[in-house]
């Protein structure tokens, strides 16, 4: 804790014959102790500030599961461009792991990393989804899925690999919600 510079200054203060040099090395040893103590305190203070800031915001965890095609679907061919769309239902479990309550502001699905690339419509939240600490909620949601340059017959089974699901809370913080293990395709 005393820092590496205090040792040589202390030894020099003990073995130097001049009283002035002895006091100088003693003062330098004390200054080295103070600087080292300050540096340790500043590092711990910064770490504590980061932890406090982290705990002031919610931490939403959960999983997305039970993907099923439902309802409306179809193909579109305009000139040489084709596309298809279908309705996808899914469920998700969410739980806030921090003491700060929040509500779900938005749910987003990102299919840009999927093969084929999928686009998803906006997910409408018809009611406030309040997430208090430790109280999980299960939601059933639906979304319209669009696939460019493919017909429905080309996308009978779509792998969930590359699908990303995000929750945006009332604080504007984005939470990545993983897919339940075993959710391979829809």
C-alpha positions as CSV (number, residue, x, y, z in Angstrom):
1,X,0.0,0.0,0.0
2,X,2.9,2.4,0.7
3,X,4.1,2.4,-2.9
4,X,7.4,1.5,-4.4
5,X,9.0,5.0,-4.0
6,X,8.7,5.0,-0.2
7,X,11.2,2.2,0.3
8,X,14.2,3.9,-1.3
9,X,13.3,7.3,0.2
10,X,13.0,5.7,3.7
11,X,16.3,3.8,3.3
12,X,18.0,6.9,2.1
13,X,16.7,8.9,5.1
14,X,18.1,6.3,7.5
15,X,21.6,6.1,5.9
16,X,22.3,9.7,4.8
17,X,24.5,11.5,7.3
18,X,23.2,15.1,6.6
19,X,20.2,16.1,8.7
20,X,18.8,18.2,5.8
21,X,19.0,15.3,3.3
22,X,17.5,13.0,6.0
23,X,14.5,15.3,6.4
24,X,14.2,15.7,2.6
25,X,14.1,11.9,2.1
26,X,11.6,11.5,4.9
27,X,9.3,14.2,3.4
28,X,9.6,12.5,0.0
29,X,8.8,9.1,1.6
30,X,5.7,10.7,3.2
31,X,4.6,12.3,-0.1
32,X,5.1,9.0,-1.9
33,X,2.7,7.3,0.7
34,X,0.1,10.1,0.3
35,X,0.2,9.9,-3.6
36,X,-0.1,6.1,-3.4
37,X,-3.0,6.3,-1.0
38,X,-4.7,8.8,-3.2
39,X,-4.3,6.7,-6.3
40,X,-5.7,3.6,-4.6
41,X,-8.7,5.7,-3.3
42,X,-9.3,7.3,-6.7
43,X,-9.4,3.9,-8.5
44,X,-11.8,2.4,-5.9
45,X,-14.0,5.6,-6.0
46,X,-14.3,5.3,-9.8
47,X,-15.2,1.6,-9.5
48,X,-17.8,2.4,-6.9
49,X,-19.3,5.2,-9.0
50,X,-19.6,2.8,-12.0
51,X,-21.3,0.2,-9.8
52,X,-23.7,2.8,-8.4
53,X,-24.6,4.1,-11.9
54,X,-25.1,0.5,-13.1
55,X,-27.5,-0.2,-10.2
56,X,-29.6,2.9,-10.8
57,X,-30.9,1.4,-14.1
58,X,-33.0,-1.7,-14.6
59,X,-31.4,-4.9,-15.9
60,X,-34.0,-6.9,-17.9
61,X,-33.3,-10.5,-18.7
62,X,-35.4,-13.1,-20.3
63,X,-35.9,-15.3,-23.3
64,X,-38.0,-15.5,-26.5
65,X,-39.6,-18.7,-27.5
66,X,-42.6,-20.5,-29.1
67,X,-42.2,-19.0,-32.6
68,X,-45.2,-19.9,-34.8
69,X,-46.4,-18.7,-38.2
70,X,-50.0,-17.6,-37.9
71,X,-52.7,-15.8,-39.9
72,X,-52.0,-13.7,-43.0
73,X,-49.3,-14.6,-45.5
74,X,-48.7,-14.2,-49.1
75,X,-46.4,-13.5,-52.1
76,X,-45.9,-10.3,-54.0
77,X,-44.5,-10.1,-57.6
78,X,-43.9,-6.7,-59.2
79,X,-42.0,-6.8,-62.4
80,X,-38.9,-8.9,-61.7
81,X,-39.0,-8.3,-58.0
82,X,-40.6,-10.7,-55.6
83,X,-41.2,-10.8,-51.9
84,X,-43.3,-12.6,-49.4
85,X,-44.7,-11.9,-46.0
86,X,-46.2,-13.9,-43.1
87,X,-47.4,-13.3,-39.6
88,X,-45.2,-14.6,-36.8
89,X,-46.4,-15.1,-33.3
90,X,-44.0,-15.6,-30.4
91,X,-43.8,-15.5,-26.6
92,X,-41.3,-13.9,-24.3
93,X,-40.5,-14.0,-20.7
94,X,-39.0,-10.9,-19.1
95,X,-37.7,-10.2,-15.6
96,X,-36.1,-7.1,-14.1
97,X,-33.1,-8.0,-11.9
98,X,-32.5,-4.6,-10.3
99,X,-34.4,-2.6,-7.7
100,X,-35.4,0.1,-10.1
101,X,-38.8,-0.5,-11.6
102,X,-39.5,0.2,-15.3
103,X,-41.9,-0.4,-18.1
104,X,-41.2,-1.8,-21.5
105,X,-41.3,1.0,-24.0
106,X,-40.5,-1.0,-27.2
107,X,-39.8,-4.5,-28.5
108,X,-37.6,-4.8,-31.6
109,X,-36.7,-7.8,-33.7
110,X,-33.7,-7.5,-36.0
111,X,-33.4,-10.1,-38.8
112,X,-30.5,-8.4,-40.7
113,X,-28.1,-11.2,-39.6
114,X,-30.4,-14.0,-40.7
115,X,-30.3,-16.0,-43.9
116,X,-32.5,-15.0,-45.7
117,X,-32.6,-11.5,-44.2
118,X,-35.9,-10.7,-42.6
119,X,-37.6,-7.4,-41.9
120,X,-40.1,-7.1,-39.0
121,X,-43.0,-4.7,-38.5
122,X,-43.3,-2.6,-35.4
123,X,-44.6,-4.5,-32.4
124,X,-47.5,-2.6,-30.8
125,X,-47.7,-2.6,-27.0
126,X,-51.4,-2.3,-26.2
127,X,-50.8,-2.0,-22.5
128,X,-48.0,-0.9,-20.1
129,X,-45.7,-3.8,-19.2
130,X,-44.4,-2.9,-15.8
131,X,-41.3,-4.7,-14.6
132,X,-40.6,-4.6,-10.9
133,X,-37.7,-6.4,-9.4
134,X,-37.9,-10.2,-9.5
135,X,-41.5,-10.3,-10.8
136,X,-41.4,-12.0,-14.2
137,X,-43.9,-11.3,-17.0
138,X,-44.8,-13.5,-20.0
139,X,-45.9,-11.7,-23.1
140,X,-47.5,-13.1,-26.3
141,X,-46.7,-10.9,-29.3
142,X,-47.1,-11.0,-33.1
143,X,-45.2,-9.3,-35.9
144,X,-45.5,-9.2,-39.7
145,X,-42.3,-10.6,-41.3
146,X,-41.1,-9.5,-44.8
147,X,-38.7,-11.4,-47.0
148,X,-37.3,-9.7,-50.1
149,X,-36.4,-11.7,-53.2
150,X,-38.1,-14.8,-52.0
151,X,-41.5,-16.5,-52.4
152,X,-43.2,-18.3,-49.5
153,X,-42.3,-21.7,-51.1
154,X,-38.6,-20.7,-50.7
155,X,-39.0,-19.9,-47.0
156,X,-40.9,-22.9,-45.6
157,X,-38.5,-23.2,-42.7
158,X,-36.4,-20.2,-41.5
159,X,-33.5,-20.7,-39.1
160,X,-33.5,-18.4,-36.1
161,X,-29.8,-18.1,-36.3
162,X,-28.9,-14.4,-36.5
163,X,-32.2,-13.2,-35.1
164,X,-31.8,-10.6,-32.4
165,X,-34.5,-9.4,-30.0
166,X,-34.2,-6.2,-28.0
167,X,-36.3,-4.6,-25.3
168,X,-36.1,-0.9,-24.8
169,X,-37.1,0.2,-21.3
170,X,-38.6,3.5,-20.1
171,X,-35.1,4.9,-19.4
172,X,-34.1,4.3,-23.1
173,X,-31.8,1.5,-22.2
174,X,-31.6,-1.4,-24.7
175,X,-31.6,-5.0,-23.4
176,X,-30.6,-8.0,-25.6
177,X,-33.1,-10.8,-25.0
178,X,-31.8,-14.2,-26.2
179,X,-33.8,-17.0,-27.8
180,X,-34.6,-20.0,-25.6
181,X,-32.3,-22.9,-26.2
182,X,-33.7,-25.2,-28.8
183,X,-35.6,-22.5,-30.8
184,X,-34.1,-23.4,-34.1
185,X,-36.6,-22.4,-36.8
186,X,-40.1,-21.2,-37.6
